[in-house]
Amino acid sequence: MLLRQIVGRSMHPHFPEGKVVIANGWFRRLQPRDVVIIMHDGIEKIKRIEQVRPREVYVLGDNVEASTDSRDFGWIASELIRGKVVWPRID
């Protein structure tokens, strides 16, 4: 299990800055709307999966105006996903 605190406004309003989330590093499959912790440029980022294709995901922040996400850096390899957020669960 991974315990992380939201930094920044990219996931606002569902995950406001300072909110603590719990993620599971062991997950069977990923699907659109899942919230994940990814590694990008050596930094962990929390984003929502928009699209899934074999071995890659396209992620966006909930607050697209304040988010650096796949619109900027493209598809993310699945092996760069550190965990899937399991709490709190926001659909």
ChimeraX commands (.cxc) that place a marker at each C-alpha (Angstrom):
marker #1 position 0.00,0.00,0.00 radius 0.5
marker #1 position 1.12,3.51,-0.81 radius 0.5
marker #1 position 0.08,6.53,1.24 radius 0.5
marker #1 position 0.37,9.85,-0.59 radius 0.5
marker #1 position -0.76,13.44,-0.10 radius 0.5
marker #1 position -2.13,15.49,-3.00 radius 0.5
marker #1 position 0.17,18.36,-3.97 radius 0.5
marker #1 position -1.16,21.02,-6.34 radius 0.5
marker #1 position -4.54,21.58,-7.93 radius 0.5
marker #1 position -4.46,19.19,-10.90 radius 0.5
marker #1 position -6.98,16.78,-9.32 radius 0.5
marker #1 position -9.25,19.44,-7.80 radius 0.5
marker #1 position -12.15,19.29,-6.86 radius 0.5
marker #1 position -12.31,15.50,-6.33 radius 0.5
marker #1 position -8.90,15.36,-4.68 radius 0.5
marker #1 position -8.09,18.79,-3.21 radius 0.5
marker #1 position -4.56,19.78,-2.27 radius 0.5
marker #1 position -3.58,18.22,1.05 radius 0.5
marker #1 position -5.97,15.25,0.72 radius 0.5
marker #1 position -4.40,11.92,1.63 radius 0.5
marker #1 position -4.98,8.94,-0.67 radius 0.5
marker #1 position -4.19,5.25,-0.38 radius 0.5
marker #1 position -3.06,3.32,-3.45 radius 0.5
marker #1 position -2.50,-0.37,-4.02 radius 0.5
marker #1 position 0.62,-1.33,-5.94 radius 0.5
marker #1 position -0.94,-4.66,-6.89 radius 0.5
marker #1 position -3.81,-4.38,-9.32 radius 0.5
marker #1 position -5.20,-6.73,-11.95 radius 0.5
marker #1 position -6.35,-4.37,-14.63 radius 0.5
marker #1 position -6.75,-0.71,-15.31 radius 0.5
marker #1 position -9.71,0.97,-16.87 radius 0.5
marker #1 position -10.86,4.48,-17.73 radius 0.5
marker #1 position -11.82,6.57,-14.67 radius 0.5
marker #1 position -9.30,4.77,-12.40 radius 0.5
marker #1 position -7.06,7.15,-10.48 radius 0.5
marker #1 position -3.40,6.13,-10.49 radius 0.5
marker #1 position -0.01,7.24,-9.23 radius 0.5
marker #1 position 2.44,7.43,-12.12 radius 0.5
marker #1 position 6.14,8.20,-12.39 radius 0.5
marker #1 position 6.95,10.91,-14.91 radius 0.5
marker #1 position 10.33,12.64,-15.18 radius 0.5
marker #1 position 11.30,11.20,-11.79 radius 0.5
marker #1 position 8.24,12.69,-10.06 radius 0.5
marker #1 position 5.16,10.89,-8.81 radius 0.5
marker #1 position 1.92,12.32,-10.18 radius 0.5
marker #1 position -1.67,11.41,-9.41 radius 0.5
marker #1 position -3.92,11.36,-12.48 radius 0.5
marker #1 position -7.11,9.80,-13.81 radius 0.5
marker #1 position -6.96,7.29,-16.65 radius 0.5
marker #1 position -8.79,8.53,-19.72 radius 0.5
marker #1 position -7.91,5.72,-22.15 radius 0.5
marker #1 position -6.23,2.33,-21.97 radius 0.5
marker #1 position -4.48,0.43,-24.71 radius 0.5
marker #1 position -2.08,-2.53,-24.50 radius 0.5
marker #1 position 0.76,-1.63,-22.11 radius 0.5
marker #1 position -0.08,2.11,-22.12 radius 0.5
marker #1 position -2.49,4.56,-20.53 radius 0.5
marker #1 position -3.54,8.12,-21.34 radius 0.5
marker #1 position -3.99,10.16,-18.16 radius 0.5
marker #1 position -5.56,13.52,-17.36 radius 0.5
marker #1 position -5.90,15.63,-14.26 radius 0.5
marker #1 position -9.46,16.31,-13.11 radius 0.5
marker #1 position -8.70,20.05,-13.27 radius 0.5
marker #1 position -7.42,20.18,-16.85 radius 0.5
marker #1 position -6.55,23.89,-16.63 radius 0.5
marker #1 position -4.07,23.22,-13.80 radius 0.5
marker #1 position -2.76,19.82,-14.91 radius 0.5
marker #1 position 0.33,18.63,-16.73 radius 0.5
marker #1 position -0.73,15.28,-18.12 radius 0.5
marker #1 position -0.83,13.12,-21.27 radius 0.5
marker #1 position -1.89,16.14,-23.30 radius 0.5
marker #1 position 1.65,17.39,-22.61 radius 0.5
marker #1 position 3.74,14.21,-22.38 radius 0.5
marker #1 position 1.71,11.61,-24.28 radius 0.5
marker #1 position 0.85,8.02,-23.38 radius 0.5
marker #1 position 2.43,6.49,-20.25 radius 0.5
marker #1 position 3.85,2.97,-20.23 radius 0.5
marker #1 position 1.91,0.75,-17.81 radius 0.5
marker #1 position 5.11,-0.17,-15.96 radius 0.5
marker #1 position 5.36,3.48,-14.83 radius 0.5
marker #1 position 2.19,3.11,-12.78 radius 0.5
marker #1 position 3.15,2.86,-9.10 radius 0.5
marker #1 position -0.35,2.19,-7.78 radius 0.5
marker #1 position -4.08,2.48,-8.22 radius 0.5
marker #1 position -5.89,4.75,-5.75 radius 0.5
marker #1 position -8.30,2.68,-3.66 radius 0.5
marker #1 position -9.28,5.28,-1.04 radius 0.5
marker #1 position -11.06,7.56,-1.15 radius 0.5
marker #1 position -13.05,6.13,-4.03 radius 0.5
marker #1 position -14.39,8.87,-6.33 radius 0.5
marker #1 position -16.26,7.92,-9.50 radius 0.5
marker link #1:1,2 radius 0.2
marker link #1:2,3 radius 0.2
marker link #1:3,4 radius 0.2
marker link #1:4,5 radius 0.2
marker link #1:5,6 radius 0.2
marker link #1:6,7 radius 0.2
marker link #1:7,8 radius 0.2
marker link #1:8,9 radius 0.2
marker link #1:9,10 radius 0.2
marker link #1:10,11 radius 0.2
marker link #1:11,12 radius 0.2
marker link #1:12,13 radius 0.2
marker link #1:13,14 radius 0.2
marker link #1:14,15 radius 0.2
marker link #1:15,16 radius 0.2
marker link #1:16,17 radius 0.2
marker link #1:17,18 radius 0.2
marker link #1:18,19 radius 0.2
marker link #1:19,20 radius 0.2
marker link #1:20,21 radius 0.2
marker link #1:21,22 radius 0.2
marker link #1:22,23 radius 0.2
marker link #1:23,24 radius 0.2
marker link #1:24,25 radius 0.2
marker link #1:25,26 radius 0.2
marker link #1:26,27 radius 0.2
marker link #1:27,28 radius 0.2
marker link #1:28,29 radius 0.2
marker link #1:29,30 radius 0.2
marker link #1:30,31 radius 0.2
marker link #1:31,32 radius 0.2
marker link #1:32,33 radius 0.2
marker link #1:33,34 radius 0.2
marker link #1:34,35 radius 0.2
marker link #1:35,36 radius 0.2
marker link #1:36,37 radius 0.2
marker link #1:37,38 radius 0.2
marker link #1:38,39 radius 0.2
marker link #1:39,40 radius 0.2
marker link #1:40,41 radius 0.2
marker link #1:41,42 radius 0.2
marker link #1:42,43 radius 0.2
marker link #1:43,44 radius 0.2
marker link #1:44,45 radius 0.2
marker link #1:45,46 radius 0.2
marker link #1:46,47 radius 0.2
marker link #1:47,48 radius 0.2
marker link #1:48,49 radius 0.2
marker link #1:49,50 radius 0.2
marker link #1:50,51 radius 0.2
marker link #1:51,52 radius 0.2
marker link #1:52,53 radius 0.2
marker link #1:53,54 radius 0.2
marker link #1:54,55 radius 0.2
marker link #1:55,56 radius 0.2
marker link #1:56,57 radius 0.2
marker link #1:57,58 radius 0.2
marker link #1:58,59 radius 0.2
marker link #1:59,60 radius 0.2
marker link #1:60,61 radius 0.2
marker link #1:61,62 radius 0.2
marker link #1:62,63 radius 0.2
marker link #1:63,64 radius 0.2
marker link #1:64,65 radius 0.2
marker link #1:65,66 radius 0.2
marker link #1:66,67 radius 0.2
marker link #1:67,68 radius 0.2
marker link #1:68,69 radius 0.2
marker link #1:69,70 radius 0.2
marker link #1:70,71 radius 0.2
marker link #1:71,72 radius 0.2
marker link #1:72,73 radius 0.2
marker link #1:73,74 radius 0.2
marker link #1:74,75 radius 0.2
marker link #1:75,76 radius 0.2
marker link #1:76,77 radius 0.2
marker link #1:77,78 radius 0.2
marker link #1:78,79 radius 0.2
marker link #1:79,80 radius 0.2
marker link #1:80,81 radius 0.2
marker link #1:81,82 radius 0.2
marker link #1:82,83 radius 0.2
marker link #1:83,84 radius 0.2
marker link #1:84,85 radius 0.2
marker link #1:85,86 radius 0.2
marker link #1:86,87 radius 0.2
marker link #1:87,88 radius 0.2
marker link #1:88,89 radius 0.2
marker link #1:89,90 radius 0.2
marker link #1:90,91 radius 0.2
view
